[in-house]
Amino acid sequence: MEGANLKNTIKVERAKKNITQAELALQVGVSRKTINTIETGRFVPTTVTALRIARALGVSVEDIFSLEED
């Protein structure tokens, strides 16, 4: 899958729930910096972390993460 980028809407979903990166990180069990690097696309989360983020935000993984082809 060369050329595919993982896009996400974590920041949008956090805004809808009015929670900070730190609050989401606490719920997911990771650092705030990890949430930041996932949000900005510098880090691809593990499946477990992606599922935990989705659960914490009350949406499906597919609602947050998508592949964008170059």
HTML snippet that shows the backbone in 3Dmol.js (N, CA, C, O; Angstrom):
<script src="https://3Dmol.org/build/3Dmol-min.js"></script>
<div id="view" style="width:600px;height:400px;position:relative"></div>
<script>
const pdb = `
ATOM      1  N   MET A   1       0.827  -1.196   0.000  1.00  0.00           N
ATOM      2  CA  MET A   1       0.000   0.000   0.000  1.00  0.00           C
ATOM      3  C   MET A   1       0.864   1.250   0.000  1.00  0.00           C
ATOM      4  O   MET A   1       0.603   2.197   0.742  1.00  0.00           O
ATOM      5  N   GLU A   2       1.867   1.246  -0.814  1.00  0.00           N
ATOM      6  CA  GLU A   2       2.739   2.402  -0.938  1.00  0.00           C
ATOM      7  C   GLU A   2       1.915   3.624  -1.321  1.00  0.00           C
ATOM      8  O   GLU A   2       1.041   3.541  -2.184  1.00  0.00           O
ATOM      9  N   GLY A   3       2.190   4.751  -0.687  1.00  0.00           N
ATOM     10  CA  GLY A   3       1.505   5.973  -1.038  1.00  0.00           C
ATOM     11  C   GLY A   3       0.211   6.230  -0.280  1.00  0.00           C
ATOM     12  O   GLY A   3      -0.459   7.232  -0.530  1.00  0.00           O
ATOM     13  N   ALA A   4      -0.153   5.344   0.641  1.00  0.00           N
ATOM     14  CA  ALA A   4      -1.380   5.545   1.416  1.00  0.00           C
ATOM     15  C   ALA A   4      -1.037   6.224   2.741  1.00  0.00           C
ATOM     16  O   ALA A   4      -0.079   5.850   3.418  1.00  0.00           O
ATOM     17  N   ASN A   5      -1.826   7.212   3.092  1.00  0.00           N
ATOM     18  CA  ASN A   5      -1.643   7.923   4.354  1.00  0.00           C
ATOM     19  C   ASN A   5      -2.864   7.706   5.236  1.00  0.00           C
ATOM     20  O   ASN A   5      -3.999   7.696   4.759  1.00  0.00           O
ATOM     21  N   LEU A   6      -2.616   7.533   6.526  1.00  0.00           N
ATOM     22  CA  LEU A   6      -3.720   7.379   7.468  1.00  0.00           C
ATOM     23  C   LEU A   6      -4.166   8.756   7.925  1.00  0.00           C
ATOM     24  O   LEU A   6      -3.397   9.487   8.549  1.00  0.00           O
ATOM     25  N   LYS A   7      -5.393   9.109   7.618  1.00  0.00           N
ATOM     26  CA  LYS A   7      -5.968  10.376   8.038  1.00  0.00           C
ATOM     27  C   LYS A   7      -6.865  10.120   9.247  1.00  0.00           C
ATOM     28  O   LYS A   7      -7.366   9.011   9.433  1.00  0.00           O
ATOM     29  N   ASN A   8      -7.064  11.153  10.067  1.00  0.00           N
ATOM     30  CA  ASN A   8      -7.958  10.970  11.210  1.00  0.00           C
ATOM     31  C   ASN A   8      -8.693  12.258  11.553  1.00  0.00           C
ATOM     32  O   ASN A   8      -8.286  13.357  11.174  1.00  0.00           O
ATOM     33  N   THR A   9      -9.786  12.082  12.281  1.00  0.00           N
ATOM     34  CA  THR A   9     -10.618  13.216  12.705  1.00  0.00           C
ATOM     35  C   THR A   9     -10.686  13.287  14.232  1.00  0.00           C
ATOM     36  O   THR A   9     -11.692  13.714  14.800  1.00  0.00           O
ATOM     37  N   ILE A  10      -9.619  12.868  14.878  1.00  0.00           N
ATOM     38  CA  ILE A  10      -9.610  12.856  16.351  1.00  0.00           C
ATOM     39  C   ILE A  10      -9.858  14.255  16.907  1.00  0.00           C
ATOM     40  O   ILE A  10     -10.649  14.427  17.834  1.00  0.00           O
ATOM     41  N   LYS A  11      -9.185  15.252  16.342  1.00  0.00           N
ATOM     42  CA  LYS A  11      -9.334  16.619  16.845  1.00  0.00           C
ATOM     43  C   LYS A  11     -10.790  17.076  16.753  1.00  0.00           C
ATOM     44  O   LYS A  11     -11.304  17.704  17.680  1.00  0.00           O
ATOM     45  N   VAL A  12     -11.451  16.765  15.647  1.00  0.00           N
ATOM     46  CA  VAL A  12     -12.858  17.133  15.459  1.00  0.00           C
ATOM     47  C   VAL A  12     -13.737  16.426  16.484  1.00  0.00           C
ATOM     48  O   VAL A  12     -14.604  17.041  17.104  1.00  0.00           O
ATOM     49  N   GLU A  13     -13.503  15.129  16.654  1.00  0.00           N
ATOM     50  CA  GLU A  13     -14.310  14.358  17.608  1.00  0.00           C
ATOM     51  C   GLU A  13     -14.066  14.831  19.042  1.00  0.00           C
ATOM     52  O   GLU A  13     -14.999  14.875  19.844  1.00  0.00           O
ATOM     53  N   ARG A  14     -12.832  15.181  19.367  1.00  0.00           N
ATOM     54  CA  ARG A  14     -12.532  15.719  20.706  1.00  0.00           C
ATOM     55  C   ARG A  14     -13.286  17.021  20.935  1.00  0.00           C
ATOM     56  O   ARG A  14     -13.830  17.255  22.014  1.00  0.00           O
ATOM     57  N   ALA A  15     -13.312  17.872  19.898  1.00  0.00           N
ATOM     58  CA  ALA A  15     -14.005  19.157  20.013  1.00  0.00           C
ATOM     59  C   ALA A  15     -15.506  18.950  20.252  1.00  0.00           C
ATOM     60  O   ALA A  15     -16.119  19.668  21.042  1.00  0.00           O
ATOM     61  N   LYS A  16     -16.085  17.971  19.568  1.00  0.00           N
ATOM     62  CA  LYS A  16     -17.510  17.669  19.769  1.00  0.00           C
ATOM     63  C   LYS A  16     -17.793  17.266  21.207  1.00  0.00           C
ATOM     64  O   LYS A  16     -18.844  17.600  21.755  1.00  0.00           O
ATOM     65  N   LYS A  17     -16.850  16.542  21.825  1.00  0.00           N
ATOM     66  CA  LYS A  17     -17.014  16.071  23.201  1.00  0.00           C
ATOM     67  C   LYS A  17     -16.460  17.076  24.217  1.00  0.00           C
ATOM     68  O   LYS A  17     -16.614  16.904  25.426  1.00  0.00           O
ATOM     69  N   ASN A  18     -15.810  18.134  23.699  1.00  0.00           N
ATOM     70  CA  ASN A  18     -15.201  19.155  24.551  1.00  0.00           C
ATOM     71  C   ASN A  18     -14.192  18.561  25.537  1.00  0.00           C
ATOM     72  O   ASN A  18     -14.218  18.859  26.731  1.00  0.00           O
ATOM     73  N   ILE A  19     -13.289  17.700  24.999  1.00  0.00           N
ATOM     74  CA  ILE A  19     -12.233  17.141  25.844  1.00  0.00           C
ATOM     75  C   ILE A  19     -10.865  17.475  25.260  1.00  0.00           C
ATOM     76  O   ILE A  19     -10.701  17.602  24.047  1.00  0.00           O
ATOM     77  N   THR A  20      -9.905  17.612  26.137  1.00  0.00           N
ATOM     78  CA  THR A  20      -8.543  17.953  25.735  1.00  0.00           C
ATOM     79  C   THR A  20      -7.770  16.698  25.324  1.00  0.00           C
ATOM     80  O   THR A  20      -8.208  15.571  25.554  1.00  0.00           O
ATOM     81  N   GLN A  21      -6.612  16.929  24.712  1.00  0.00           N
ATOM     82  CA  GLN A  21      -5.726  15.807  24.390  1.00  0.00           C
ATOM     83  C   GLN A  21      -5.353  15.059  25.672  1.00  0.00           C
ATOM     84  O   GLN A  21      -5.307  13.829  25.689  1.00  0.00           O
ATOM     85  N   ALA A  22      -5.090  15.803  26.736  1.00  0.00           N
ATOM     86  CA  ALA A  22      -4.693  15.175  28.005  1.00  0.00           C
ATOM     87  C   ALA A  22      -5.809  14.303  28.564  1.00  0.00           C
ATOM     88  O   ALA A  22      -5.550  13.208  29.062  1.00  0.00           O
ATOM     89  N   GLU A  23      -7.045  14.780  28.484  1.00  0.00           N
ATOM     90  CA  GLU A  23      -8.179  13.998  28.982  1.00  0.00           C
ATOM     91  C   GLU A  23      -8.382  12.733  28.157  1.00  0.00           C
ATOM     92  O   GLU A  23      -8.641  11.663  28.710  1.00  0.00           O
ATOM     93  N   LEU A  24      -8.265  12.852  26.835  1.00  0.00           N
ATOM     94  CA  LEU A  24      -8.388  11.678  25.975  1.00  0.00           C
ATOM     95  C   LEU A  24      -7.263  10.692  26.257  1.00  0.00           C
ATOM     96  O   LEU A  24      -7.491   9.485  26.334  1.00  0.00           O
ATOM     97  N   ALA A  25      -6.057  11.207  26.408  1.00  0.00           N
ATOM     98  CA  ALA A  25      -4.906  10.351  26.698  1.00  0.00           C
ATOM     99  C   ALA A  25      -5.119   9.553  27.978  1.00  0.00           C
ATOM    100  O   ALA A  25      -4.801   8.365  28.034  1.00  0.00           O
ATOM    101  N   LEU A  26      -5.652  10.197  28.994  1.00  0.00           N
ATOM    102  CA  LEU A  26      -5.919   9.532  30.264  1.00  0.00           C
ATOM    103  C   LEU A  26      -6.926   8.396  30.079  1.00  0.00           C
ATOM    104  O   LEU A  26      -6.749   7.310  30.632  1.00  0.00           O
ATOM    105  N   GLN A  27      -7.975   8.644  29.304  1.00  0.00           N
ATOM    106  CA  GLN A  27      -8.989   7.621  29.056  1.00  0.00           C
ATOM    107  C   GLN A  27      -8.437   6.456  28.237  1.00  0.00           C
ATOM    108  O   GLN A  27      -8.827   5.307  28.443  1.00  0.00           O
ATOM    109  N   VAL A  28      -7.533   6.755  27.313  1.00  0.00           N
ATOM    110  CA  VAL A  28      -6.990   5.741  26.406  1.00  0.00           C
ATOM    111  C   VAL A  28      -5.828   4.985  27.048  1.00  0.00           C
ATOM    112  O   VAL A  28      -5.564   3.834  26.700  1.00  0.00           O
ATOM    113  N   GLY A  29      -5.135   5.635  27.988  1.00  0.00           N
ATOM    114  CA  GLY A  29      -3.988   4.999  28.644  1.00  0.00           C
ATOM    115  C   GLY A  29      -2.678   5.249  27.929  1.00  0.00           C
ATOM    116  O   GLY A  29      -1.770   4.418  27.968  1.00  0.00           O
ATOM    117  N   VAL A  30      -2.581   6.409  27.268  1.00  0.00           N
ATOM    118  CA  VAL A  30      -1.345   6.807  26.603  1.00  0.00           C
ATOM    119  C   VAL A  30      -1.005   8.225  27.047  1.00  0.00           C
ATOM    120  O   VAL A  30      -1.752   8.842  27.806  1.00  0.00           O
ATOM    121  N   SER A  31       0.130   8.739  26.569  1.00  0.00           N
ATOM    122  CA  SER A  31       0.514  10.104  26.928  1.00  0.00           C
ATOM    123  C   SER A  31      -0.205  11.119  26.043  1.00  0.00           C
ATOM    124  O   SER A  31      -0.712  10.779  24.974  1.00  0.00           O
ATOM    125  N   ARG A  32      -0.241  12.363  26.500  1.00  0.00           N
ATOM    126  CA  ARG A  32      -0.823  13.435  25.698  1.00  0.00           C
ATOM    127  C   ARG A  32      -0.042  13.597  24.406  1.00  0.00           C
ATOM    128  O   ARG A  32      -0.619  13.856  23.349  1.00  0.00           O
ATOM    129  N   LYS A  33       1.272  13.443  24.494  1.00  0.00           N
ATOM    130  CA  LYS A  33       2.120  13.565  23.306  1.00  0.00           C
ATOM    131  C   LYS A  33       1.769  12.492  22.269  1.00  0.00           C
ATOM    132  O   LYS A  33       1.809  12.756  21.067  1.00  0.00           O
ATOM    133  N   THR A  34       1.431  11.300  22.725  1.00  0.00           N
ATOM    134  CA  THR A  34       1.029  10.242  21.795  1.00  0.00           C
ATOM    135  C   THR A  34      -0.238  10.646  21.054  1.00  0.00           C
ATOM    136  O   THR A  34      -0.322  10.480  19.838  1.00  0.00           O
ATOM    137  N   ILE A  35      -1.225  11.176  21.775  1.00  0.00           N
ATOM    138  CA  ILE A  35      -2.458  11.639  21.131  1.00  0.00           C
ATOM    139  C   ILE A  35      -2.125  12.724  20.119  1.00  0.00           C
ATOM    140  O   ILE A  35      -2.660  12.723  19.010  1.00  0.00           O
ATOM    141  N   ASN A  36      -1.241  13.655  20.493  1.00  0.00           N
ATOM    142  CA  ASN A  36      -0.852  14.737  19.596  1.00  0.00           C
ATOM    143  C   ASN A  36      -0.198  14.199  18.325  1.00  0.00           C
ATOM    144  O   ASN A  36      -0.530  14.649  17.228  1.00  0.00           O
ATOM    145  N   THR A  37       0.719  13.250  18.451  1.00  0.00           N
ATOM    146  CA  THR A  37       1.413  12.740  17.267  1.00  0.00           C
ATOM    147  C   THR A  37       0.486  11.914  16.374  1.00  0.00           C
ATOM    148  O   THR A  37       0.679  11.867  15.159  1.00  0.00           O
ATOM    149  N   ILE A  38      -0.512  11.265  16.962  1.00  0.00           N
ATOM    150  CA  ILE A  38      -1.509  10.549  16.155  1.00  0.00           C
ATOM    151  C   ILE A  38      -2.386  11.563  15.427  1.00  0.00           C
ATOM    152  O   ILE A  38      -2.630  11.424  14.229  1.00  0.00           O
ATOM    153  N   GLU A  39      -2.858  12.575  16.139  1.00  0.00           N
ATOM    154  CA  GLU A  39      -3.722  13.610  15.541  1.00  0.00           C
ATOM    155  C   GLU A  39      -3.060  14.284  14.355  1.00  0.00           C
ATOM    156  O   GLU A  39      -3.708  14.541  13.341  1.00  0.00           O
ATOM    157  N   THR A  40      -1.777  14.569  14.476  1.00  0.00           N
ATOM    158  CA  THR A  40      -1.070  15.302  13.429  1.00  0.00           C
ATOM    159  C   THR A  40      -0.540  14.389  12.322  1.00  0.00           C
ATOM    160  O   THR A  40       0.059  14.866  11.358  1.00  0.00           O
ATOM    161  N   GLY A  41      -0.757  13.084  12.458  1.00  0.00           N
ATOM    162  CA  GLY A  41      -0.355  12.154  11.417  1.00  0.00           C
ATOM    163  C   GLY A  41       1.101  11.743  11.427  1.00  0.00           C
ATOM    164  O   GLY A  41       1.576  11.113  10.482  1.00  0.00           O
ATOM    165  N   ARG A  42       1.820  12.094  12.489  1.00  0.00           N
ATOM    166  CA  ARG A  42       3.233  11.712  12.579  1.00  0.00           C
ATOM    167  C   ARG A  42       3.419  10.303  13.118  1.00  0.00           C
ATOM    168  O   ARG A  42       4.509   9.741  13.021  1.00  0.00           O
ATOM    169  N   PHE A  43       2.364   9.729  13.684  1.00  0.00           N
ATOM    170  CA  PHE A  43       2.442   8.392  14.284  1.00  0.00           C
ATOM    171  C   PHE A  43       1.166   7.631  13.967  1.00  0.00           C
ATOM    172  O   PHE A  43       0.062   8.159  14.102  1.00  0.00           O
ATOM    173  N   VAL A  44       1.330   6.387  13.546  1.00  0.00           N
ATOM    174  CA  VAL A  44       0.183   5.518  13.272  1.00  0.00           C
ATOM    175  C   VAL A  44      -0.064   4.667  14.516  1.00  0.00           C
ATOM    176  O   VAL A  44       0.827   3.933  14.943  1.00  0.00           O
ATOM    177  N   PRO A  45      -1.252   4.754  15.100  1.00  0.00           N
ATOM    178  CA  PRO A  45      -1.506   4.011  16.344  1.00  0.00           C
ATOM    179  C   PRO A  45      -1.630   2.510  16.103  1.00  0.00           C
ATOM    180  O   PRO A  45      -1.929   2.061  14.997  1.00  0.00           O
ATOM    181  N   THR A  46      -1.394   1.759  17.155  1.00  0.00           N
ATOM    182  CA  THR A  46      -1.654   0.324  17.094  1.00  0.00           C
ATOM    183  C   THR A  46      -3.164   0.125  16.980  1.00  0.00           C
ATOM    184  O   THR A  46      -3.946   1.040  17.238  1.00  0.00           O
ATOM    185  N   THR A  47      -3.549  -1.060  16.599  1.00  0.00           N
ATOM    186  CA  THR A  47      -4.972  -1.377  16.511  1.00  0.00           C
ATOM    187  C   THR A  47      -5.648  -1.194  17.858  1.00  0.00           C
ATOM    188  O   THR A  47      -6.748  -0.647  17.936  1.00  0.00           O
ATOM    189  N   VAL A  48      -4.998  -1.649  18.911  1.00  0.00           N
ATOM    190  CA  VAL A  48      -5.570  -1.534  20.256  1.00  0.00           C
ATOM    191  C   VAL A  48      -5.770  -0.067  20.630  1.00  0.00           C
ATOM    192  O   VAL A  48      -6.822   0.304  21.151  1.00  0.00           O
ATOM    193  N   THR A  49      -4.775   0.757  20.367  1.00  0.00           N
ATOM    194  CA  THR A  49      -4.894   2.177  20.692  1.00  0.00           C
ATOM    195  C   THR A  49      -5.993   2.836  19.865  1.00  0.00           C
ATOM    196  O   THR A  49      -6.758   3.645  20.389  1.00  0.00           O
ATOM    197  N   ALA A  50      -6.080   2.500  18.587  1.00  0.00           N
ATOM    198  CA  ALA A  50      -7.136   3.050  17.732  1.00  0.00           C
ATOM    199  C   ALA A  50      -8.513   2.664  18.264  1.00  0.00           C
ATOM    200  O   ALA A  50      -9.425   3.491  18.290  1.00  0.00           O
ATOM    201  N   LEU A  51      -8.665   1.415  18.685  1.00  0.00           N
ATOM    202  CA  LEU A  51      -9.942   0.968  19.244  1.00  0.00           C
ATOM    203  C   LEU A  51     -10.263   1.696  20.545  1.00  0.00           C
ATOM    204  O   LEU A  51     -11.414   2.059  20.787  1.00  0.00           O
ATOM    205  N   ARG A  52      -9.261   1.907  21.371  1.00  0.00           N
ATOM    206  CA  ARG A  52      -9.478   2.623  22.634  1.00  0.00           C
ATOM    207  C   ARG A  52      -9.855   4.083  22.396  1.00  0.00           C
ATOM    208  O   ARG A  52     -10.705   4.629  23.099  1.00  0.00           O
ATOM    209  N   ILE A  53      -9.226   4.714  21.409  1.00  0.00           N
ATOM    210  CA  ILE A  53      -9.566   6.098  21.067  1.00  0.00           C
ATOM    211  C   ILE A  53     -11.016   6.167  20.606  1.00  0.00           C
ATOM    212  O   ILE A  53     -11.776   7.029  21.048  1.00  0.00           O
ATOM    213  N   ALA A  54     -11.392   5.260  19.720  1.00  0.00           N
ATOM    214  CA  ALA A  54     -12.761   5.245  19.212  1.00  0.00           C
ATOM    215  C   ALA A  54     -13.761   5.037  20.342  1.00  0.00           C
ATOM    216  O   ALA A  54     -14.786   5.716  20.400  1.00  0.00           O
ATOM    217  N   ARG A  55     -13.469   4.114  21.225  1.00  0.00           N
ATOM    218  CA  ARG A  55     -14.366   3.842  22.355  1.00  0.00           C
ATOM    219  C   ARG A  55     -14.489   5.078  23.241  1.00  0.00           C
ATOM    220  O   ARG A  55     -15.591   5.446  23.649  1.00  0.00           O
ATOM    221  N   ALA A  56     -13.361   5.718  23.538  1.00  0.00           N
ATOM    222  CA  ALA A  56     -13.379   6.905  24.404  1.00  0.00           C
ATOM    223  C   ALA A  56     -14.183   8.043  23.781  1.00  0.00           C
ATOM    224  O   ALA A  56     -14.803   8.834  24.492  1.00  0.00           O
ATOM    225  N   LEU A  57     -14.169   8.122  22.449  1.00  0.00           N
ATOM    226  CA  LEU A  57     -14.893   9.190  21.762  1.00  0.00           C
ATOM    227  C   LEU A  57     -16.315   8.792  21.392  1.00  0.00           C
ATOM    228  O   LEU A  57     -17.088   9.618  20.906  1.00  0.00           O
ATOM    229  N   GLY A  58     -16.661   7.528  21.621  1.00  0.00           N
ATOM    230  CA  GLY A  58     -18.016   7.063  21.367  1.00  0.00           C
ATOM    231  C   GLY A  58     -18.365   6.924  19.894  1.00  0.00           C
ATOM    232  O   GLY A  58     -19.521   7.086  19.503  1.00  0.00           O
ATOM    233  N   VAL A  59     -17.356   6.623  19.075  1.00  0.00           N
ATOM    234  CA  VAL A  59     -17.563   6.445  17.632  1.00  0.00           C
ATOM    235  C   VAL A  59     -16.847   5.180  17.181  1.00  0.00           C
ATOM    236  O   VAL A  59     -16.114   4.567  17.957  1.00  0.00           O
ATOM    237  N   SER A  60     -17.059   4.787  15.921  1.00  0.00           N
ATOM    238  CA  SER A  60     -16.358   3.620  15.392  1.00  0.00           C
ATOM    239  C   SER A  60     -14.976   4.024  14.887  1.00  0.00           C
ATOM    240  O   SER A  60     -14.726   5.198  14.613  1.00  0.00           O
ATOM    241  N   VAL A  61     -14.093   3.058  14.770  1.00  0.00           N
ATOM    242  CA  VAL A  61     -12.746   3.311  14.255  1.00  0.00           C
ATOM    243  C   VAL A  61     -12.844   3.927  12.855  1.00  0.00           C
ATOM    244  O   VAL A  61     -12.090   4.838  12.515  1.00  0.00           O
ATOM    245  N   GLU A  62     -13.773   3.423  12.057  1.00  0.00           N
ATOM    246  CA  GLU A  62     -13.944   3.929  10.694  1.00  0.00           C
ATOM    247  C   GLU A  62     -14.413   5.382  10.662  1.00  0.00           C
ATOM    248  O   GLU A  62     -14.170   6.089   9.684  1.00  0.00           O
ATOM    249  N   ASP A  63     -15.084   5.831  11.727  1.00  0.00           N
ATOM    250  CA  ASP A  63     -15.505   7.223  11.806  1.00  0.00           C
ATOM    251  C   ASP A  63     -14.319   8.153  12.052  1.00  0.00           C
ATOM    252  O   ASP A  63     -14.378   9.339  11.729  1.00  0.00           O
ATOM    253  N   ILE A  64     -13.244   7.613  12.621  1.00  0.00           N
ATOM    254  CA  ILE A  64     -12.082   8.432  12.963  1.00  0.00           C
ATOM    255  C   ILE A  64     -10.953   8.288  11.946  1.00  0.00           C
ATOM    256  O   ILE A  64     -10.370   9.284  11.518  1.00  0.00           O
ATOM    257  N   PHE A  65     -10.648   7.065  11.565  1.00  0.00           N
ATOM    258  CA  PHE A  65      -9.496   6.796  10.718  1.00  0.00           C
ATOM    259  C   PHE A  65      -9.907   6.406   9.298  1.00  0.00           C
ATOM    260  O   PHE A  65     -10.871   5.668   9.100  1.00  0.00           O
ATOM    261  N   SER A  66      -9.171   6.908   8.329  1.00  0.00           N
ATOM    262  CA  SER A  66      -9.397   6.529   6.935  1.00  0.00           C
ATOM    263  C   SER A  66      -8.076   6.586   6.178  1.00  0.00           C
ATOM    264  O   SER A  66      -7.149   7.292   6.572  1.00  0.00           O
ATOM    265  N   LEU A  67      -8.007   5.829   5.085  1.00  0.00           N
ATOM    266  CA  LEU A  67      -6.831   5.847   4.230  1.00  0.00           C
ATOM    267  C   LEU A  67      -7.013   6.860   3.123  1.00  0.00           C
ATOM    268  O   LEU A  67      -8.059   6.911   2.475  1.00  0.00           O
ATOM    269  N   GLU A  68      -5.994   7.660   2.912  1.00  0.00           N
ATOM    270  CA  GLU A  68      -6.007   8.621   1.804  1.00  0.00           C
ATOM    271  C   GLU A  68      -4.915   8.212   0.850  1.00  0.00           C
ATOM    272  O   GLU A  68      -3.737   8.191   1.209  1.00  0.00           O
ATOM    273  N   GLU A  69      -5.302   7.887  -0.360  1.00  0.00           N
ATOM    274  CA  GLU A  69      -4.334   7.477  -1.376  1.00  0.00           C
ATOM    275  C   GLU A  69      -3.678   8.705  -1.989  1.00  0.00           C
ATOM    276  O   GLU A  69      -4.328   9.727  -2.208  1.00  0.00           O
ATOM    277  N   ASP A  70      -2.366   8.591  -2.268  1.00  0.00           N
ATOM    278  CA  ASP A  70      -1.659   9.691  -2.935  1.00  0.00           C
ATOM    279  C   ASP A  70      -2.022   9.770  -4.388  1.00  0.00           C
ATOM    280  O   ASP A  70      -1.520  10.637  -5.103  1.00  0.00           O
TER     281      ASP A  70
END
`;
const viewer = $3Dmol.createViewer("view");
viewer.addModel(pdb, "pdb");
viewer.setStyle({}, {cartoon: {color: "spectrum"}});
viewer.zoomTo();
viewer.render();
</script>
